[in-house]
């Protein structure tokens, strides 16, 4: 909801089209949806959330989410002739970066409100050009 609201503000301000896809949405955290990170049951599961194979009760695995996100994101990136802005959440971005840069979460921290510039190389592969940028 927050990402969509942010994207709507940007779209209106820049007068550019808005495309919303459930494939780019946040991971399904099952029983953890709506819980605060300091809640005991959430705190106990945090280390497990970094595993792509773990699914909170009633939720989806990171692998399920990542497959869905990668498919949609890369389809958009590789079929567009113009710049694209994807508005998302830190968890989503971290999983995607972990996909394109191995062991990403162990080495970097995503700043709230930052942006990251990705680009395509001559082979059509996505790479990180800028990271944790601020306006």
Secondary structure, 3 states (H helix, E strand, C coil): CHHHHHHHHHHHHHCCCCCCCHHHCCCCCHHHCCCCCCCHHHHHHHHHHCCCCCCCCCCCCHHHHHHHHHHHHHHHHHHCCCCCCCCCCHHHHHHHHHHHCCCHHHHCCCCCCCEEEEEECCCCCEEEEEEEECC
